Amino acid sequence: MTQKLQLGEVNVDLSLGVISTGQNPTDATRVEPKCIAVLAELVSAYPLMISKEDLIKQAWGDVIVSDDALLRVISQLRKALKDNARSPKFIKTIPKRGYQLICSVKALPNLPAEENMPNHQVEEKRDASQGELVSHQLRHRVTLLLAILILAAVAFSAWAWIEHRRGSQEETLFTEQLERADNFYHQMRQADNEMAISLYQQSIAMRPDSAEAQSGLANAIVQRLLRWSPDVSNPQQTSMREALEQGLFATDSATVSLARAQSLALRAVELSPNNPKTHKALGFVLTAQGDFAAAKEHYEQALQLDPDAWDVLINLAGIYDIEGQPQAALNSYQRAYAAMSRRYDVDIAKIRPWHSDIGTLIADRLVLINKPTEAEIWYRKVLANEPLHIGATVGLSNVLRSQGELTEANSLCRNINERLAVEVNCYP
């Protein structure tokens, strides 16, 4: 920084620490070095404000001082400049923040050295001095701008991180709720199905564009009509064929419910055409409406997307039964059981209520087509996973009895009656 400055009409020699408010020697005041240091920082920041903290840091360095020390120095400078704090011409107080130099600032030439210089060199030196001051001011402004940009970047990064975390938490909560709804739906109990409906509706309220929530709700509505309509005598044994034969889907209320389920399923397919769950839901609705050809098309699309979609294979077997294709139905049930076995450990909550029953159904079908040996294998496969499964126990007992294995047959019946404390009729 140049050592001689003109602040307004006042000359300042920073090297000598002298402030001159007039031409007479009596108008010159020598101030302490700390005053010159503070004044130099005010000039460096010009025309911007400089905070109290920065003034103290630059003028006192690592020495810890209070604001009172700075206030005393500012007061001395104002006295030397003949300035008034209430109506300042030189140093303006920015309340609770800092100070600002508000007068004009010019660099003065070093007169003794310039007396012997040609005029053009004097002018060049003056221009260089003024340029140095402007350059310093520019650097200060650039530094300030960079600091602002850095703070803005840090603030934006913090905001983005918070928003990302909030979004991740919301996504986790939504996924967990949808998973709970799916688990309730697959339990095959009326209270669980109603809970699933409630959770699916909440999920749709949270995410109106959730294809899985809409397809799940469509499934649960059809399941309610299929198993828990007022005319259903045995919810656990009601098949799609029996429901259609009994006209459970033909009532006015059922027609309205099916229309709603169809709208949900169609919207789900529209939102997520490559999701096997959406095609499964639409196939389920179409089956209840008696449109088996369209239902099978959507079931086949679901299986192309997910060959292990065991619930689709079970529903497809139901259509084959309706169409009078028992062997195709049996094959589809066996594929469903194999798919459930592959996924059992990772999807146990959904698969467990179905796994043993489907295995027992396969064995029962084999008995009907006079394949007792294969049926025995299936019954034993089920009991290996669920030793007290009543249907598989009764079925195996009957197969063994037909083959003359009375001792094992009676032992099976006696064991399940004792352990379950119920009266299970093992005789055909």
HELIX and SHEET records of a PDB file:
HELIX    1   1 PRO A   25  ASP A   27  5                                   3    
HELIX    2   2 PRO A   33  ALA A   45  1                                  13    
HELIX    3   3 LYS A   52  TRP A   60  1                                   9    
HELIX    4   4 ASP A   67  LEU A   81  1                                  15    
HELIX    5   5 LEU A  111  GLU A  114  1                                   4    
HELIX    6   6 ASN A  119  TYR A  185  1                                  67    
HELIX    7   7 GLN A  190  MET A  206  1                                  17    
HELIX    8   8 ALA A  211  TRP A  228  1                                  18    
HELIX    9   9 MET A  240  GLU A  245  1                                   6    
HELIX   10  10 ASP A  252  LEU A  271  1                                  20    
HELIX   11  11 PRO A  276  ALA A  288  1                                  13    
HELIX   12  12 PHE A  292  LEU A  305  1                                  14    
HELIX   13  13 TRP A  310  ILE A  322  1                                  13    
HELIX   14  14 PRO A  326  ARG A  343  1                                  18    
HELIX   15  15 ILE A  348  LEU A  368  1                                  21    
HELIX   16  16 PRO A  372  ASN A  385  1                                  14    
HELIX   17  17 ILE A  390  SER A  402  1                                  13    
HELIX   18  18 LEU A  406  LEU A  420  1                                  15    
SHEET    1   A 5 ALA A  28  ARG A  30  0                                        
SHEET    2   A 5 VAL A  18  SER A  20 -1                                        
SHEET    3   A 5 VAL A  10  ASP A  13 -1                                        
SHEET    4   A 5 LYS A   4  LEU A   7 -1                                        
SHEET    5   A 5 VAL A 105  ALA A 107 -1                                        
SHEET    1   B 3 MET A  49  SER A  51  0                                        
SHEET    2   B 3 GLY A  98  LEU A 101 -1                                        
SHEET    3   B 3 ILE A  91  ILE A  94 -1                                        
END                                                                             
